[in-house]
Each structure stands twice: as structure tokens, then as C-alpha cells.
Amino acid sequence: MTQQAAVLQTCNNELVKCIEDLCNKRDALQREISTEEDEKSKLQNDIRMLSERLAKINESLAKKITARNEYDKTISETENAYMKILESSQNLLTVLKRESSSIKSSPKPDL
């Protein structure tokens, strides 16, 4: 019987050792899980912050692009009006020169 008890004790010791090994492996795995969950949480927070920043930048860009387009429209309209003024000035100058020449070439009345 003592031999059976010794075999039983050996089996018991090995079983306890296997259970302890499994528990140690589980604890190590749990530490890795906790580390990765922390990293995941930080990454999700970073993504949220970056998404908010991206949304603000997109909103700012939209406003600035709208303002730029308004500038472009105003500049184009102003340039067109300026070209019309130049054209009218050129026409006026041409008419003035022609009238001035015709006044010089017409005979002067005797007084």
C-alpha cells in the first residue's frame, strides 16, 4: 500500500505542478491581454481625437474655399468692369481726337 500511496502522491504532485503551470500561463496571458486592451483604448482615443480634428479642419477648409471662391468671383467681376472702363476710355479718347481734329480743320468764321 505504501508503494501505491507513493505513486498517488507523485501523481498528485505532478497534477498540482501542471495546474500551477497552467495558472502561471493564464496569468501571463491575462497580463498581455490587459496590456493590449490598454493600447487598444489609447488608440481608440487617438482615433477619436484625430477624427474630431479632421472634422474641424474639413469645416475650416470648406469655409476658406468658399471665401476664396468669393474672392475669385469678385476679382473676375472687377477685372471685367475694369476692361469695360478701359475700352470706354479708349473709345472716348478716339472720339475726342477725331472731334478735336475736325474742330482744327474746320474754317474759322470771320468776325
C-alpha positions as CSV (number, residue, x, y, z in Angstrom):
1,M,0.0,0.0,0.0
2,T,2.8,2.4,0.7
3,Q,4.0,2.0,-2.9
4,Q,0.5,2.9,-4.1
5,A,0.5,5.9,-1.8
6,A,3.8,7.0,-3.1
7,V,2.6,6.6,-6.7
8,L,-0.6,8.5,-5.8
9,Q,1.5,11.2,-4.1
10,T,3.7,11.5,-7.2
11,C,0.7,11.8,-9.4
12,N,-0.8,14.4,-7.1
13,N,2.4,16.4,-7.1
14,E,2.6,16.3,-10.9
15,L,-1.1,17.3,-11.1
16,V,-0.6,20.3,-8.8
17,K,2.5,21.3,-10.7
18,C,0.6,21.1,-14.0
19,I,-2.3,23.2,-12.6
20,E,0.3,25.8,-11.3
21,D,1.9,25.9,-14.7
22,L,-1.5,26.4,-16.3
23,C,-2.3,29.1,-13.8
24,N,1.0,30.9,-14.5
25,K,0.5,30.7,-18.2
26,R,-3.1,32.1,-17.8
27,D,-1.8,34.9,-15.6
28,A,0.9,35.8,-18.2
29,L,-1.7,35.7,-20.9
30,Q,-4.0,37.9,-18.8
31,R,-1.2,40.5,-18.4
32,E,-0.7,40.5,-22.2
33,I,-4.5,40.9,-22.7
34,S,-4.6,43.8,-20.2
35,T,-1.6,45.5,-22.0
36,E,-3.2,45.1,-25.4
37,E,-6.6,46.4,-24.1
38,D,-4.8,49.4,-22.7
39,E,-3.1,50.0,-26.0
40,K,-6.4,49.5,-27.8
41,S,-8.1,52.0,-25.6
42,K,-5.4,54.6,-26.2
43,L,-5.5,54.0,-30.0
44,Q,-9.3,54.4,-29.9
45,N,-8.9,57.7,-28.0
46,D,-6.3,58.8,-30.5
47,I,-8.6,57.9,-33.4
48,R,-11.5,59.8,-31.8
49,M,-9.3,62.9,-31.2
50,L,-7.9,62.7,-34.8
51,S,-11.4,62.3,-36.2
52,E,-12.6,65.4,-34.3
53,R,-9.5,67.3,-35.5
54,L,-10.1,66.2,-39.1
55,A,-13.8,67.3,-38.9
56,K,-12.7,70.7,-37.7
57,I,-10.1,71.0,-40.4
58,N,-12.6,70.0,-43.1
59,E,-15.1,72.6,-41.8
60,S,-12.4,75.2,-41.8
61,L,-11.3,74.3,-45.3
62,A,-14.9,74.4,-46.6
63,K,-15.3,78.0,-45.2
64,K,-11.9,79.1,-46.6
65,I,-12.6,77.6,-50.0
66,T,-16.0,79.4,-50.1
67,A,-14.3,82.6,-49.2
68,R,-11.6,82.1,-51.8
69,N,-14.3,81.4,-54.4
70,E,-16.0,84.7,-53.5
71,Y,-12.6,86.4,-53.9
72,D,-12.2,84.8,-57.3
73,K,-15.7,85.9,-58.3
74,T,-15.1,89.5,-57.1
75,I,-11.7,89.7,-58.8
76,S,-13.2,88.4,-62.1
77,E,-16.1,90.8,-62.0
78,T,-13.8,93.7,-61.1
79,E,-11.4,92.8,-63.9
80,N,-14.3,92.6,-66.4
81,A,-15.6,96.0,-65.3
82,Y,-12.1,97.5,-65.5
83,M,-11.7,96.2,-69.0
84,K,-15.0,97.8,-70.0
85,I,-13.8,101.1,-68.4
86,L,-10.6,100.8,-70.4
87,E,-12.5,100.1,-73.6
88,S,-14.8,103.1,-72.9
89,S,-11.9,105.3,-72.2
90,Q,-10.2,104.2,-75.4
91,N,-13.4,104.9,-77.3
92,L,-13.8,108.3,-75.6
93,L,-10.2,109.2,-76.5
94,T,-10.7,108.2,-80.1
95,V,-13.9,110.3,-80.4
96,L,-12.2,113.2,-78.6
97,K,-9.2,113.1,-81.0
98,R,-11.5,112.9,-84.0
99,E,-13.6,115.8,-82.8
100,S,-10.5,117.8,-81.9
101,S,-9.1,117.3,-85.4
102,S,-12.4,118.2,-87.1
103,I,-12.5,121.4,-85.0
104,K,-9.0,122.3,-86.1
105,S,-9.7,121.6,-89.7
106,S,-12.9,123.5,-90.0
107,P,-12.7,127.0,-91.3
108,K,-12.8,129.8,-88.8
109,P,-15.7,132.2,-89.2
110,D,-14.8,135.8,-89.8
111,L,-15.7,138.1,-87.1
